[in-house]
Amino acid sequence: MTDVTEELESKEAFRKRLDGTFEKYESIVLMREDLYKMQETIERLEDSGLRYETIILLLHDHTKIGKRTLKKVLEGLQEIPHKYFKEEKK
């Protein structure tokens, strides 16, 4: 059920962006959530048994982007949430 809710919220956010009513704060919140989702996706890939180097090789083969660049991007995606966003208190 949460996937449906998230999808509806994403569509609503997209509509707000189109009509200009999207607040800067909302943009930051969505960007933060997206960065955490990307970080979680990378962690799930690693937990699935794929080695980090294998992930980079697969991305390189598919995109033809340099392996060093891909490695920096993946590392950056994992570090950005910790560096720029405070953890939410639960």
OpenMM code with the backbone's topology and positions (N, CA, C; nanometers):
from openmm import Vec3, app, unit

residues = "MET THR ASP VAL THR GLU GLU LEU GLU SER LYS GLU ALA PHE ARG LYS ARG LEU ASP GLY THR PHE GLU LYS TYR GLU SER ILE VAL LEU MET ARG GLU ASP LEU TYR LYS MET GLN GLU THR ILE GLU ARG LEU GLU ASP SER GLY LEU ARG TYR GLU THR ILE ILE LEU LEU LEU HIS ASP HIS THR LYS ILE GLY LYS ARG THR LEU LYS LYS VAL LEU GLU GLY LEU GLN GLU ILE PRO HIS LYS TYR PHE LYS GLU GLU LYS LYS".split()
positions = [
    Vec3(0.0825, -0.1198, 0.0000),
    Vec3(0.0000, 0.0000, 0.0000),
    Vec3(0.0866, 0.1258, 0.0000),
    Vec3(0.2022, 0.1216, 0.0656),
    Vec3(0.2866, 0.2406, 0.0702),
    Vec3(0.3423, 0.2758, -0.0666),
    Vec3(0.3664, 0.1757, -0.1517),
    Vec3(0.4156, 0.2045, -0.2866),
    Vec3(0.3140, 0.2875, -0.3644),
    Vec3(0.1865, 0.2536, -0.3492),
    Vec3(0.0808, 0.3275, -0.4178),
    Vec3(0.0755, 0.4703, -0.3650),
    Vec3(0.0856, 0.4854, -0.2342),
    Vec3(0.0846, 0.6176, -0.1727),
    Vec3(0.2026, 0.6998, -0.2205),
    Vec3(0.3215, 0.6390, -0.2226),
    Vec3(0.4406, 0.7097, -0.2698),
    Vec3(0.4252, 0.7505, -0.4153),
    Vec3(0.3683, 0.6627, -0.4970),
    Vec3(0.3504, 0.6943, -0.6383),
    Vec3(0.2540, 0.8116, -0.6546),
    Vec3(0.1444, 0.8098, -0.5792),
    Vec3(0.0490, 0.9202, -0.5869),
    Vec3(0.1122, 1.0508, -0.5413),
    Vec3(0.1913, 1.0450, -0.4337),
    Vec3(0.2590, 1.1645, -0.3855),
    Vec3(0.3593, 1.2151, -0.4887),
    Vec3(0.4269, 1.1237, -0.5568),
    Vec3(0.5217, 1.1640, -0.6605),
    Vec3(0.4500, 1.2325, -0.7759),
    Vec3(0.3349, 1.1799, -0.8157),
    Vec3(0.2584, 1.2415, -0.9238),
    Vec3(0.2102, 1.3797, -0.8834),
    Vec3(0.1667, 1.3936, -0.7585),
    Vec3(0.1220, 1.5236, -0.7094),
    Vec3(0.2387, 1.6226, -0.7076),
    Vec3(0.3547, 1.5772, -0.6654),
    Vec3(0.4733, 1.6625, -0.6638),
    Vec3(0.5103, 1.7049, -0.8056),
    Vec3(0.4990, 1.6138, -0.9008),
    Vec3(0.5290, 1.6456, -1.0407),
    Vec3(0.4333, 1.7534, -1.0924),
    Vec3(0.3043, 1.7389, -1.0595),
    Vec3(0.2063, 1.8394, -1.1024),
    Vec3(0.2386, 1.9763, -1.0426),
    Vec3(0.2789, 1.9767, -0.9166),
    Vec3(0.3137, 2.1034, -0.8509),
    Vec3(0.4337, 2.1685, -0.9192),
    Vec3(0.5302, 2.0880, -0.9596),
    Vec3(0.6461, 2.1429, -1.0293),
    Vec3(0.6043, 2.2077, -1.1607),
    Vec3(0.5123, 2.1422, -1.2312),
    Vec3(0.4667, 2.1940, -1.3599),
    Vec3(0.3920, 2.3263, -1.3463),
    Vec3(0.3086, 2.3365, -1.2445),
    Vec3(0.2289, 2.4595, -1.2333),
    Vec3(0.2959, 2.5659, -1.1462),
    Vec3(0.4166, 2.5386, -1.0969),
    Vec3(0.4932, 2.6399, -1.0246),
    Vec3(0.4570, 2.6561, -0.8791),
    Vec3(0.3741, 2.5697, -0.8238),
    Vec3(0.3351, 2.5832, -0.6832),
    Vec3(0.4217, 2.5007, -0.5896),
    Vec3(0.5214, 2.4398, -0.6452),
    Vec3(0.6090, 2.3531, -0.5653),
    Vec3(0.7026, 2.4397, -0.4821),
    Vec3(0.6985, 2.4245, -0.3540),
    Vec3(0.7822, 2.5021, -0.2623),
    Vec3(0.9258, 2.4508, -0.2633),
    Vec3(1.0188, 2.5413, -0.2379),
    Vec3(1.1593, 2.5002, -0.2313),
    Vec3(1.1798, 2.3947, -0.1238),
    Vec3(1.1123, 2.4106, -0.0109),
    Vec3(1.1263, 2.3136, 0.0974),
    Vec3(1.0832, 2.1747, 0.0512),
    Vec3(0.9711, 2.1682, -0.0206),
    Vec3(0.9244, 2.0391, -0.0710),
    Vec3(1.0260, 1.9777, -0.1657),
    Vec3(1.0902, 2.0601, -0.2489),
    Vec3(1.1928, 2.0107, -0.3406),
    Vec3(1.3085, 1.9495, -0.2645),
    Vec3(1.3509, 2.0156, -0.1593),
    Vec3(1.4629, 1.9664, -0.0793),
    Vec3(1.4250, 1.8354, -0.0117),
    Vec3(1.3043, 1.8286, 0.0415),
    Vec3(1.2589, 1.7060, 0.1084),
    Vec3(1.2562, 1.5900, 0.0097),
    Vec3(1.2023, 1.6131, -0.1094),
    Vec3(1.1969, 1.5056, -0.2102),
    Vec3(1.3367, 1.4652, -0.2557),
    Vec3(1.4246, 1.5627, -0.2741),
    Vec3(1.5611, 1.5312, -0.3151),
    Vec3(1.6288, 1.4459, -0.2073),
    Vec3(1.6081, 1.4832, -0.0824),
    Vec3(1.6660, 1.4076, 0.0291),
    Vec3(1.6147, 1.2639, 0.0268),
    Vec3(1.4842, 1.2482, 0.0115),
    Vec3(1.4255, 1.1143, 0.0085),
    Vec3(1.4800, 1.0334, -0.1092),
    Vec3(1.4923, 1.0961, -0.2245),
    Vec3(1.5447, 1.0264, -0.3425),
    Vec3(1.6894, 0.9829, -0.3224),
    Vec3(1.7695, 1.0687, -0.2607),
    Vec3(1.9097, 1.0330, -0.2349),
    Vec3(1.9188, 0.9162, -0.1384),
    Vec3(1.8335, 0.9151, -0.0352),
    Vec3(1.8325, 0.8012, 0.0572),
    Vec3(1.7885, 0.6732, -0.0143),
    Vec3(1.6919, 0.6851, -0.1060),
    Vec3(1.6470, 0.5677, -0.1819),
    Vec3(1.7598, 0.5140, -0.2700),
    Vec3(1.8356, 0.6051, -0.3331),
    Vec3(1.9485, 0.5616, -0.4161),
    Vec3(2.0536, 0.4922, -0.3304),
    Vec3(2.0793, 0.5479, -0.2131),
    Vec3(2.1761, 0.4876, -0.1219),
    Vec3(2.1301, 0.3472, -0.0815),
    Vec3(2.0026, 0.3337, -0.0501),
    Vec3(1.9485, 0.2028, -0.0135),
    Vec3(1.9566, 0.1037, -0.1291),
    Vec3(1.9335, 0.1520, -0.2496),
    Vec3(1.9413, 0.0650, -0.3679),
    Vec3(2.0823, 0.0117, -0.3859),
    Vec3(2.1817, 0.0983, -0.3699),
    Vec3(2.3211, 0.0552, -0.3815),
    Vec3(2.3531, -0.0480, -0.2739),
    Vec3(2.3060, -0.0235, -0.1525),
    Vec3(2.3298, -0.1189, -0.0440),
    Vec3(2.2633, -0.2533, -0.0725),
    Vec3(2.1411, -0.2501, -0.1290),
    Vec3(2.0728, -0.3755, -0.1634),
    Vec3(2.1477, -0.4513, -0.2711),
    Vec3(2.2028, -0.3791, -0.3692),
    Vec3(2.2827, -0.4444, -0.4730),
    Vec3(2.4031, -0.5149, -0.4109),
    Vec3(2.4690, -0.4458, -0.3189),
    Vec3(2.5851, -0.5056, -0.2535),
    Vec3(2.5433, -0.6251, -0.1683),
    Vec3(2.4285, -0.6133, -0.0986),
    Vec3(2.3800, -0.7219, -0.0129),
    Vec3(2.3319, -0.8417, -0.0932),
    Vec3(2.3006, -0.8195, -0.2208),
    Vec3(2.2494, -0.9285, -0.3040),
    Vec3(2.3585, -1.0283, -0.3416),
    Vec3(2.4814, -0.9945, -0.3118),
    Vec3(2.5911, -1.0844, -0.3444),
    Vec3(2.6799, -1.0309, -0.4551),
    Vec3(2.6349, -0.9257, -0.5217),
    Vec3(2.7199, -0.8653, -0.6247),
    Vec3(2.8318, -0.7872, -0.5572),
    Vec3(2.9519, -0.8109, -0.6023),
    Vec3(3.0638, -0.7331, -0.5498),
    Vec3(3.0583, -0.5935, -0.6092),
    Vec3(3.1134, -0.4982, -0.5367),
    Vec3(3.1146, -0.3582, -0.5792),
    Vec3(3.1775, -0.3444, -0.7173),
    Vec3(3.2857, -0.4152, -0.7394),
    Vec3(3.3556, -0.4089, -0.8678),
    Vec3(3.2677, -0.4622, -0.9815),
    Vec3(3.1872, -0.5634, -0.9515),
    Vec3(3.0973, -0.6207, -1.0516),
    Vec3(2.9903, -0.5198, -1.0918),
    Vec3(2.9363, -0.4486, -0.9930),
    Vec3(2.8361, -0.3456, -1.0207),
    Vec3(2.8957, -0.2404, -1.1136),
    Vec3(3.0178, -0.1978, -1.0839),
    Vec3(3.0847, -0.0973, -1.1663),
    Vec3(3.1079, -0.1504, -1.3077),
    Vec3(3.1525, -0.2754, -1.3194),
    Vec3(3.1743, -0.3345, -1.4517),
    Vec3(3.0450, -0.3436, -1.5323),
    Vec3(2.9364, -0.3823, -1.4673),
    Vec3(2.8080, -0.3909, -1.5370),
    Vec3(2.7620, -0.2528, -1.5851),
    Vec3(2.7753, -0.1534, -1.4979),
    Vec3(2.7373, -0.0173, -1.5373),
    Vec3(2.8262, 0.0345, -1.6503),
    Vec3(2.9551, 0.0062, -1.6415),
    Vec3(3.0491, 0.0481, -1.7452),
    Vec3(3.0135, -0.0148, -1.8796),
    Vec3(2.9852, -0.1431, -1.8774),
    Vec3(2.9513, -0.2141, -2.0008),
    Vec3(2.8231, -0.1581, -2.0631),
    Vec3(2.7284, -0.1255, -1.9780),
    Vec3(2.5993, -0.0767, -2.0281),
    Vec3(2.6064, 0.0694, -2.0746),
    Vec3(2.6804, 0.1539, -2.0022),
    Vec3(2.6788, 0.2980, -2.0305),
    Vec3(2.8019, 0.3483, -2.1054),
    Vec3(2.9090, 0.2706, -2.1022),
    Vec3(3.0388, 0.3108, -2.1599),
    Vec3(3.1006, 0.4304, -2.0859),
    Vec3(3.0520, 0.4579, -1.9653),
    Vec3(3.1120, 0.5617, -1.8805),
    Vec3(3.2330, 0.5000, -1.8120),
    Vec3(3.3368, 0.5790, -1.7924),
    Vec3(3.4595, 0.5295, -1.7303),
    Vec3(3.4362, 0.4681, -1.5927),
    Vec3(3.5114, 0.3625, -1.5636),
    Vec3(3.4945, 0.2912, -1.4369),
    Vec3(3.5279, 0.3799, -1.3167),
    Vec3(3.6327, 0.4618, -1.3304),
    Vec3(3.6681, 0.5530, -1.2202),
    Vec3(3.5554, 0.6513, -1.1914),
    Vec3(3.4952, 0.7020, -1.2981),
    Vec3(3.3842, 0.7962, -1.2832),
    Vec3(3.2654, 0.7286, -1.2160),
    Vec3(3.2330, 0.6088, -1.2593),
    Vec3(3.1214, 0.5346, -1.1998),
    Vec3(3.1467, 0.5080, -1.0520),
    Vec3(3.2696, 0.4720, -1.0194),
    Vec3(3.3040, 0.4454, -0.8792),
    Vec3(3.2852, 0.5715, -0.7950),
    Vec3(3.3300, 0.6861, -0.8464),
    Vec3(3.3131, 0.8122, -0.7731),
    Vec3(3.1660, 0.8467, -0.7552),
    Vec3(3.0868, 0.8253, -0.8597),
    Vec3(2.9439, 0.8551, -0.8516),
    Vec3(2.8763, 0.7663, -0.7475),
    Vec3(2.9024, 0.6362, -0.7506),
    Vec3(2.8412, 0.5456, -0.6534),
    Vec3(2.8839, 0.5795, -0.5110),
    Vec3(3.0114, 0.6104, -0.4934),
    Vec3(3.0589, 0.6502, -0.3601),
    Vec3(2.9914, 0.7795, -0.3160),
    Vec3(2.9785, 0.8735, -0.4096),
    Vec3(2.9136, 1.0002, -0.3770),
    Vec3(2.7683, 0.9822, -0.3377),
    Vec3(2.6977, 0.8950, -0.4091),
    Vec3(2.5579, 0.8701, -0.3768),
    Vec3(2.5417, 0.8120, -0.2372),
    Vec3(2.6397, 0.7358, -0.1936),
    Vec3(2.6334, 0.6789, -0.0596),
    Vec3(2.6698, 0.7817, 0.0475),
    Vec3(2.7541, 0.8779, 0.0135),
    Vec3(2.8020, 0.9742, 0.1127),
    Vec3(2.7141, 1.0985, 0.1247),
    Vec3(2.6505, 1.1396, 0.0169),
    Vec3(2.5749, 1.2652, 0.0174),
    Vec3(2.4714, 1.2734, 0.1297),
    Vec3(2.3870, 1.1732, 0.1478),
    Vec3(2.2870, 1.1866, 0.2547),
    Vec3(2.3503, 1.2097, 0.3926),
    Vec3(2.4591, 1.1421, 0.4213),
    Vec3(2.5237, 1.1576, 0.5517),
    Vec3(2.5923, 1.2927, 0.5654),
    Vec3(2.6429, 1.3439, 0.4553),
    Vec3(2.7187, 1.4682, 0.4605),
    Vec3(2.6282, 1.5912, 0.4655),
    Vec3(2.5186, 1.5890, 0.3916),
    Vec3(2.4388, 1.7090, 0.3748),
    Vec3(2.3037, 1.7098, 0.4455),
    Vec3(2.2602, 1.5954, 0.4946),
    Vec3(2.1288, 1.5902, 0.5596),
    Vec3(2.1404, 1.5328, 0.6992),
    Vec3(2.0670, 1.5922, 0.7901),
    Vec3(2.0623, 1.5411, 0.9270),
    Vec3(1.9733, 1.4193, 0.9300),
    Vec3(2.0095, 1.3245, 1.0161),
    Vec3(1.9259, 1.2060, 1.0328),
    Vec3(1.7964, 1.2461, 1.1013),
    Vec3(1.6859, 1.1866, 1.0584),
    Vec3(1.5577, 1.2139, 1.1224),
    Vec3(1.5536, 1.1409, 1.2557),
    Vec3(1.4999, 1.2092, 1.3549),
    Vec3(1.4818, 1.1454, 1.4855),
    Vec3(1.3530, 1.0670, 1.4833),
    Vec3(1.3618, 0.9422, 1.5295),
    Vec3(1.2416, 0.8561, 1.5263),
    Vec3(1.1834, 0.8430, 1.6634),
] * unit.nanometer
topology = app.Topology()
chain = topology.addChain("A")
for resn in residues:
    res = topology.addResidue(resn, chain)
    for name in ("N", "CA", "C"):
        topology.addAtom(name, app.Element.getBySymbol(name[0]), res)
